[in-house]
Amino acid sequence: MRKFKRLFVVVFLIATLVISGCSSGTSNDSNEEVDISALPEPGDFSKELTLELSGSVTRGKVEEGNYVQKRLEEMFNIKIKNVKVDTWNADQTNLLVASGDLPDTFAFTAGGQTAQEMYDAGLTRTIPKEMLEKYAPRYMEMLEANPPGPIMNLKEGTDNEYMQLVGQYAHVYGLAWGPTLRLDWLEKLGFDPPGDIKPVGPDKGREKIFYTEEGYTIEELEEILLAIVNEDPDGNGKKDTYGILPANNNLNWATTLMGAFGIANGYNLMEDGELVVTEISKQYKEWLKLMAKWYDMGIIDPEFTTLDEQKGWEKYKQGKVGYFIAQPSYLAMDDWARGRAPQNIVEDSDSTAKVLAFAPEIGPDGHQGEGAYLPVVDLADAFYVSKDVTDEELARILQIFDYINLDDEARWTLFGEVGEHSEWEGEPEKSALKVKPEWDLEEGNSGFWAYNFRTYNKTRVSWINSEYTLKLKEDFYARDDIQEKMLIRPYKYDLLNETNGREIDKRYGAQLTTIVDEFRMKAIVGEADIDKEWDNYVQNWLNNGGKEKLEELEKAKTVEELRNAGY
């Protein structure tokens, strides 16, 4: 009951805020010019300022007088007012937004609103391009290097006022997922790898995980999976092994299998001259029919309907499943991925299991790949500046932002000084950094990550990934030619918020998702005849908001136009 009351209060406050923001004059409708000549020059920190700063990944556990706070205060002549809010908690962030009492800078992992909604409600201010060029030159260089970055998040009707800043997502560069099989089972059953293989690493389980840049065809994979089901690869004399164990809470497991049909979950494509979403496309229908066939053949573990992804990892570790999807960090056995499949099958030093990671499957028409993690460009997330921040304060904030997030010399804001606060996991400058136990990994007494935005260039990615993950990406998963060949992007995408797509999704998104999820589950387990019921399924989707969704999507730019935008 208390939880319900709290939720009611959150909803009521947000509704009140939106109404007042739209009707009472609190909205931002001014275009006040910034006199940049009246502001201090970059590096002029002679005047002490008090700033209330919050980072992207904070959980409200920052301690007063922490290591990073002290250094930043001295470096930029500021007094930091710490924000004790869990930015991962939607209740807390929504209440903060509803109150209107926001910190000077904020970036919520959960909850919140869009940049336009924040601005329209009078919660945030714009960030002039001229100020970014003067006080955050590294940030502007990053935008220029990632088109159409410079034209993203502009205030409507302007070409020089940003409603938010964005982060670089170099950590998702390339293929985020790849298929794997139990290599020891392949060897026992007499199947060869599709290409030359090499181990991920020399020891600690990595010597039992191999990879190749070649892939199997769908037909070859089906033959392998059927043998796993019928030929007792674990040697226990029972027919109790399965080819694939899907998850019931997401489609990560199907990423490359769908890619073999040229489609990606949640994206759209042109088909027979018409714009369609993946979930009503002919290729999706063919993929569904293959999954239904595999379920009927016993390849798919029927228990998947009751297992989410995490429970699937646990079942995989029991040694009853042959195929599983994995990120490069899983294969490299990075610390944060411990316990996840397929690496969990070799974590025990006594394990005799072996794993083979291979390139995405090749489909009937030659398709091979997977949906890009981000649809257009590897830029994401939102960093806001509160409406009450003055131009003078913004100039200081932008210099802090540019330094701690884009200057690699600011590594100490994330890991402290190497030797004193952290150590290299392996070879210096070529492996992940590990914080010493006497310092908090995040916030707390160290203040690490407490004020940083979620943005990663390639150098910063190297600080959080093992050398083995970086090598896998270099060798295959993030190679330029592999990305060019295998990344699937939507045909259209409203990156610049030029349509009412978000409103359509708010209105119809939940029911459309339910229609798709229910039909997919029934189709795979044989409760729905795909051929007979397909037309009704598509019509049901169109009648419940799908038609409006497609009409609005038609107004968006193509991804090709966005990626080649001139500005």
C-alpha positions in Angstrom: 0.0 0.0 0.0 2.8 2.4 0.8 4.4 1.7 -2.5 1.2 2.5 -4.3 0.8 5.7 -2.4 4.4 6.7 -3.3 3.8 5.9 -6.9 0.6 8.0 -6.9 2.5 10.9 -5.5 5.2 10.6 -8.1 2.6 10.5 -10.9 0.6 13.4 -9.4 3.6 15.6 -9.1 4.8 14.9 -12.6 1.4 15.6 -14.0 1.2 18.8 -12.0 4.6 19.8 -13.3 3.8 19.1 -16.9 0.5 21.0 -16.7 2.1 24.0 -15.0 5.1 23.9 -17.4 2.8 24.0 -20.4 0.4 26.6 -19.2 1.7 28.8 -16.5 4.6 30.6 -18.0 7.3 28.5 -16.5 8.1 27.1 -19.9 11.3 28.2 -21.7 10.2 30.4 -24.6 12.9 33.0 -24.4 16.0 33.3 -26.7 18.2 35.4 -24.5 21.5 36.0 -26.2 24.8 35.1 -24.4 27.4 37.8 -24.4 30.4 35.5 -24.5 32.8 38.4 -24.5 31.7 39.3 -21.0 32.6 35.9 -19.7 36.0 34.8 -18.3 38.5 33.4 -20.7 39.1 29.6 -20.5 41.3 28.8 -17.6 40.3 31.9 -15.6 39.1 30.5 -12.4 39.8 33.5 -10.2 36.3 33.7 -8.9 35.2 30.9 -6.6 31.9 29.3 -7.6 29.6 26.9 -5.8 28.2 24.2 -8.1 25.8 21.3 -7.4 27.1 18.5 -9.6 25.8 15.0 -10.3 27.1 12.3 -12.6 25.5 9.6 -14.8 26.1 6.5 -12.7 25.8 7.8 -9.2 23.7 6.1 -6.6 23.7 8.9 -4.0 26.5 7.3 -1.9 29.1 10.0 -2.5 30.9 11.1 0.7 31.7 14.7 1.6 35.3 15.7 1.1 36.1 12.7 -1.1 39.3 12.4 -3.1 38.0 13.5 -6.5 35.9 16.3 -4.9 39.0 17.9 -3.2 41.1 17.8 -6.4 38.3 19.2 -8.6 37.6 22.0 -6.1 41.2 23.0 -6.0 41.7 22.7 -9.8 38.7 24.7 -10.8 38.3 26.9 -7.7 34.8 25.6 -6.9 32.9 24.4 -4.0 31.0 21.2 -4.9 27.6 20.6 -3.4 27.2 16.8 -3.6 23.9 15.3 -4.8 22.6 12.4 -2.7 20.2 10.9 -5.3 20.3 7.4 -6.8 20.2 8.2 -10.5 19.3 4.5 -11.2 16.1 4.8 -9.2 13.2 6.0 -11.3 11.1 6.9 -8.2 13.9 9.2 -6.9 14.6 10.8 -10.3 11.0 11.3 -11.1 10.4 13.0 -7.8 13.4 15.2 -8.3 12.0 16.3 -11.7 8.5 16.8 -10.3 9.9 19.0 -7.5 11.7 21.2 -10.0 14.6 21.4 -7.5 17.3 20.0 -9.8 21.1 20.1 -9.4 23.1 22.4 -11.6 24.1 19.4 -13.8 22.4 16.0 -14.0 22.2 12.8 -16.1 19.6 10.2 -15.0 20.2 6.5 -15.7 16.5 5.9 -14.9 13.3 8.0 -15.1 13.4 11.6 -16.1 12.0 13.0 -19.3 13.2 13.8 -22.8 15.4 16.9 -23.5 12.5 18.7 -25.1 10.1 17.8 -22.2 12.7 19.1 -19.7 13.2 22.3 -21.6 9.5 22.9 -22.3 8.7 22.5 -18.6 11.2 25.2 -17.7 13.6 22.7 -15.9 16.7 23.2 -18.1 18.5 25.8 -20.1 20.1 25.6 -23.5 23.8 25.4 -24.1 25.1 27.7 -26.7 27.3 26.3 -29.4 29.6 29.3 -29.1 30.2 28.5 -25.5 30.9 24.8 -26.3 33.4 25.8 -28.9 35.2 28.1 -26.4 34.9 26.1 -23.2 34.5 22.5 -24.3 36.5 22.2 -27.5 37.2 18.4 -27.0 33.4 17.8 -26.8 32.8 19.7 -30.1 35.6 17.7 -31.8 34.0 14.5 -30.6 30.7 15.6 -32.1 32.3 16.5 -35.4 33.9 13.1 -35.6 30.6 11.3 -35.1 28.1 12.7 -37.6 25.3 13.8 -37.3 26.4 14.7 -33.8 26.6 18.4 -34.4 22.9 18.6 -35.4 21.6 16.3 -32.6 19.6 17.8 -29.7 19.3 21.3 -31.0 16.5 23.4 -29.7 13.8 23.6 -32.3 14.2 26.5 -34.7 17.9 27.0 -33.9 21.2 25.8 -35.2 23.3 26.9 -32.2 21.5 26.0 -29.0 21.7 22.5 -27.5 19.1 21.2 -25.0 21.5 18.5 -23.8 25.0 17.1 -24.3 25.5 13.5 -25.4 28.1 10.8 -24.6 30.3 8.8 -27.0 29.6 5.1 -26.8 32.9 3.6 -28.2 32.3 0.7 -25.8 29.5 -0.6 -28.1 31.5 -0.1 -31.2 31.2 -3.1 -33.5 29.3 -6.3 -33.0 27.9 -6.4 -29.5 27.0 -10.2 -29.7 28.2 -13.3 -31.3 27.1 -17.0 -31.3 28.9 -19.8 -29.5 28.8 -23.6 -29.4 30.3 -26.2 -27.0 33.6 -27.0 -28.9 34.1 -30.2 -26.9 30.7 -31.4 -28.1 31.5 -30.5 -31.7 34.7 -32.5 -31.5 32.9 -35.5 -30.0 30.1 -35.3 -32.6 32.6 -35.0 -35.5 31.9 -31.4 -36.6 34.7 -29.1 -37.6 34.9 -25.4 -36.8 34.0 -23.2 -39.7 37.5 -21.8 -39.8 40.8 -21.6 -38.1 40.5 -21.1 -34.3 42.7 -19.6 -31.6 42.3 -19.4 -27.8 41.1 -16.1 -26.2 43.9 -16.2 -23.7 46.6 -18.4 -22.2 45.1 -19.3 -18.8 42.4 -18.8 -16.2 39.8 -20.5 -18.3 40.5 -18.3 -21.4 42.6 -21.2 -22.9 39.3 -23.2 -23.1 37.5 -20.5 -25.1 38.3 -20.3 -28.8 37.2 -18.1 -31.6 37.1 -17.9 -35.4 36.0 -15.2 -37.8 34.1 -17.7 -40.0 30.5 -18.7 -39.5 28.2 -21.6 -40.1 25.2 -21.5 -42.4 21.8 -21.9 -40.9 21.5 -25.3 -42.5 24.9 -26.4 -41.0 23.9 -25.0 -37.6 20.7 -26.9 -37.7 22.5 -30.2 -38.3 24.8 -29.5 -35.4 22.0 -28.6 -33.0 20.0 -31.7 -34.0 23.1 -33.8 -33.3 23.5 -32.2 -29.9 19.9 -33.1 -29.1 20.0 -36.7 -30.4 23.6 -38.0 -30.0 24.3 -37.6 -26.3 27.2 -35.2 -26.4 27.6 -35.2 -22.6 27.9 -39.0 -22.6 25.5 -39.6 -19.7 23.4 -42.1 -21.7 20.3 -39.8 -21.6 18.6 -37.7 -24.2 18.7 -34.5 -22.0 20.7 -32.0 -24.0 19.3 -29.1 -26.1 20.6 -27.0 -28.9 19.3 -23.6 -27.8 18.0 -22.1 -24.7 16.2 -18.8 -25.4 15.3 -16.3 -22.7 11.7 -15.2 -22.1 12.5 -11.6 -21.2 14.5 -10.4 -24.2 15.7 -11.3 -27.7 19.4 -11.1 -27.1 19.5 -14.9 -27.7 18.2 -14.3 -31.3 20.4 -11.4 -32.3 22.5 -13.2 -34.9 19.8 -15.7 -35.8 17.5 -12.8 -36.8 20.5 -11.2 -38.6 20.7 -14.3 -40.8 17.4 -13.1 -42.2 18.6 -9.5 -42.6 16.5 -8.2 -39.7 17.0 -6.7 -36.2 14.6 -6.5 -33.3 12.8 -3.2 -33.0 14.1 -1.8 -36.3 12.5 -1.2 -39.7 13.2 -1.9 -43.3 11.9 -1.5 -46.8 10.1 -4.5 -48.1 8.4 -4.7 -51.5 8.6 -0.9 -51.7 6.9 -0.3 -48.4 8.3 0.7 -45.0 7.6 -2.0 -42.4 8.9 -2.7 -38.9 10.8 -5.9 -38.4 8.0 -7.6 -36.4 5.5 -7.6 -39.4 8.1 -8.2 -42.1 8.2 -11.3 -44.3 11.7 -12.0 -43.2 10.6 -12.0 -39.5 7.8 -14.5 -40.5 10.5 -16.8 -42.0 12.6 -16.5 -38.9 9.6 -17.3 -36.7 8.9 -20.4 -38.8 12.5 -21.6 -38.4 12.2 -21.2 -34.6 8.9 -23.0 -34.6 10.5 -25.8 -36.6 13.4 -26.1 -34.2 11.1 -26.2 -31.3 9.2 -29.0 -32.9 12.4 -30.9 -33.6 13.4 -30.6 -29.9 16.3 -28.3 -30.6 14.9 -25.5 -28.4 14.6 -26.2 -24.7 10.9 -26.1 -23.9 11.7 -24.7 -20.4 12.7 -21.4 -22.0 9.1 -20.1 -21.5 9.8 -19.9 -17.7 13.4 -18.8 -17.8 14.7 -15.2 -18.0 18.2 -14.5 -19.3 19.9 -14.8 -15.9 18.2 -18.1 -15.1 19.3 -19.2 -18.6 22.9 -18.6 -17.7 22.5 -20.8 -14.6 21.0 -23.6 -16.6 23.7 -23.4 -19.3 26.3 -23.9 -16.5 24.7 -27.3 -15.8 26.0 -28.5 -19.2 22.8 -29.2 -21.0 22.8 -26.6 -23.7 25.0 -26.4 -26.8 24.4 -22.9 -28.2 24.5 -19.5 -26.5 25.0 -15.9 -27.4 27.9 -13.9 -25.9 29.5 -10.5 -25.8 33.3 -10.2 -26.3 33.7 -9.4 -22.6 32.0 -12.7 -21.7 34.4 -14.6 -23.9 37.3 -12.7 -22.4 36.0 -13.6 -18.9 36.1 -10.0 -17.7 35.4 -9.6 -14.0 32.0 -7.9 -14.5 30.8 -10.7 -16.7 31.6 -13.6 -14.3 28.8 -16.1 -14.0 27.3 -15.4 -17.4 27.1 -17.9 -20.1 29.0 -19.3 -21.9 32.2 -18.4 -19.9 30.6 -19.9 -16.7 31.0 -23.4 -18.1 34.8 -23.1 -18.0 35.3 -20.9 -14.8 35.9 -24.0 -12.7 39.6 -25.0 -13.1 38.6 -28.7 -13.3 36.1 -28.1 -16.2 36.9 -30.0 -19.3 34.4 -28.0 -21.4 35.5 -25.9 -24.3 33.7 -23.1 -26.1 33.9 -21.9 -29.7 32.8 -18.4 -30.6 32.1 -18.0 -34.3 30.9 -15.3 -36.8 27.2 -14.7 -37.1 25.2 -17.4 -38.9 24.7 -17.1 -42.7 21.1 -17.2 -43.7 19.2 -18.7 -46.7 19.7 -15.6 -48.8 23.2 -14.9 -47.7 22.4 -12.4 -44.9 24.8 -12.3 -42.0 25.1 -9.9 -39.1 23.1 -8.3 -36.3 21.4 -5.1 -35.3 23.7 -2.3 -34.5 23.6 -1.5 -30.7 22.7 2.1 -31.6 20.7 2.7 -34.7 22.5 5.6 -36.3 25.7 6.7 -34.5 27.5 5.6 -31.3 26.2 8.7 -29.4 23.8 8.3 -26.5 22.6 9.5 -23.1 21.8 13.0 -21.9 23.6 15.5 -19.8 21.5 18.5 -18.7 22.2 21.9 -17.2 19.5 23.3 -14.9 17.6 26.5 -15.8 19.0 28.4 -12.9 22.6 28.1 -14.0 24.1 31.4 -15.1 26.3 31.9 -18.1 29.3 32.4 -15.8 28.5 29.1 -14.0 27.9 27.4 -17.4 31.4 28.5 -18.6 33.0 26.8 -15.6 30.7 23.7 -15.8 31.7 23.2 -19.5 35.4 23.4 -18.7 34.9 20.8 -15.9 32.8 18.6 -18.2 35.3 18.8 -21.0 38.2 17.9 -18.7 36.8 15.1 -16.7 34.9 13.4 -19.6 37.1 14.0 -22.6 40.7 14.7 -21.5 42.3 11.3 -20.8 44.6 13.0 -18.3 41.5 13.0 -16.0 41.7 9.3 -15.6 42.1 10.0 -11.9 38.4 11.0 -11.7 37.6 7.4 -12.5 40.4 5.3 -11.0 42.6 7.7 -9.1 46.4 7.5 -9.5 47.8 4.2 -10.6 49.8 2.7 -7.8 48.1 4.7 -5.1 44.4 4.0 -5.9 44.5 1.4 -8.6 46.6 -1.1 -10.5 46.7 -2.5 -14.0 45.1 -5.9 -14.3 47.8 -7.0 -16.8 50.2 -5.1 -19.0 50.2 -1.4 -18.2 48.2 0.8 -20.5 46.9 -2.3 -22.3 44.6 -3.9 -19.7 41.8 -2.9 -17.3 42.4 -0.8 -14.2 41.4 -2.3 -10.9 40.7 0.0 -7.9 42.4 -1.1 -4.7 40.1 -2.5 -2.0 40.7 0.4 0.5 39.0 2.7 -2.0 35.4 2.7 -3.1 34.9 1.6 -6.7 32.4 4.4 -7.2 31.5 7.4 -5.1 32.1 6.9 -1.4 35.5 8.0 -0.1 37.1 8.0 -3.6 34.5 10.0 -5.4 35.3 7.9 -8.6 32.6 8.4 -11.3 30.6 10.7 -8.9 30.8 13.7 -11.3 31.5 12.0 -14.6 29.1 11.7 -17.5 28.7 8.3 -19.2 31.0 8.8 -22.2 33.8 6.6 -23.5 36.3 7.1 -26.2 38.5 4.2 -27.3 41.2 5.0 -24.7 38.6 5.0 -21.9 37.2 1.8 -23.1 40.6 0.2 -22.6 40.5 1.2 -18.9 37.4 -0.9 -18.3 38.0 -3.9 -20.5 40.6 -6.6 -20.2 43.3 -6.9 -22.8 41.6 -10.0 -24.0 38.4 -8.2 -24.8 40.3 -5.5 -26.6 42.1 -8.2 -28.7 38.8 -9.9 -29.6 37.4 -6.6 -30.8 40.6 -5.8 -32.7 40.7 -9.2 -34.4 37.1 -9.5 -35.3 34.1 -8.0 -33.5 35.0 -4.3 -34.1 37.0 -4.5 -37.3 35.9 -1.9 -39.8 35.3 -4.4 -42.6 33.2 -6.6 -40.2 31.1 -3.6 -39.2 30.6 -2.5 -42.7 29.4 -6.0 -43.7 27.5 -7.2 -40.7 25.9 -4.3 -38.8 22.2 -4.0 -39.6 20.6 -0.5 -39.1 17.0 0.6 -39.5 16.0 2.2 -42.8 14.5 5.2 -41.0 15.0 6.7 -37.5 13.8 9.9 -35.9 17.2 10.8 -34.4 16.5 14.5 -34.6 13.0 14.3 -33.0 11.3 15.7 -36.1 8.2 13.6 -35.8 5.6 12.7 -33.1 7.0 9.2 -32.9 7.6 9.4 -29.2 4.0 10.4 -28.5 2.8 7.5 -30.7 5.0 5.1 -28.8 3.7 6.5 -25.5 0.1 5.9 -26.7 0.4 2.6 -28.4 3.8 1.1 -27.5 2.7 -1.2 -24.6 -0.1 -2.8 -26.6 1.9 -3.2 -29.7 4.7 -4.9 -27.7 2.1 -7.2 -26.1 0.8 -8.2 -29.5 4.3 -9.0 -30.8 5.4 -10.9 -27.7 2.3 -13.0 -27.4 2.3 -14.0 -31.1 6.0 -14.8 -31.0 5.8 -17.0 -28.0 2.7 -18.9 -29.4 4.3 -19.2 -32.8 7.5 -20.7 -31.5 5.9 -23.3 -29.2 3.4 -24.3 -31.8 0.2 -22.8 -30.3 -0.2 -20.6 -33.4 -0.1 -21.7 -37.0 2.2 -19.0 -38.4 1.0 -19.2 -42.0 -2.7 -19.3 -41.2 -2.6 -16.6 -38.5 0.0 -14.3 -39.9 -2.3 -11.9 -41.8 -4.6 -11.6 -38.8 -1.6 -10.9 -36.6 -0.3 -8.2 -38.9 -3.7 -6.6 -39.2 -4.1 -6.7 -35.4 -0.8 -4.9 -35.0 -1.8 -2.2 -37.6 -5.2 -1.7 -36.0 -3.8 -1.1 -32.5 -1.5 1.8 -33.3 0.9 0.2 -35.8 -0.6 2.1 -38.7 -0.1 5.4 -36.9 3.4 4.3 -36.0 4.4 3.6 -39.6 2.8 6.8 -40.8 4.8 8.8 -38.4 8.0 6.9 -39.1 7.6 7.7 -42.8 8.2 11.4 -41.9 11.7 10.6 -40.4 14.9 10.8 -42.2 16.6 7.7 -43.5 19.6 6.5 -41.5 21.7 6.9 -44.6 20.7 10.5 -44.8 21.6 11.0 -41.1 24.9 9.3 -41.3 25.9 11.4 -44.3 24.3 14.6 -43.1 26.0 17.8 -44.0 26.0 20.6 -41.4 
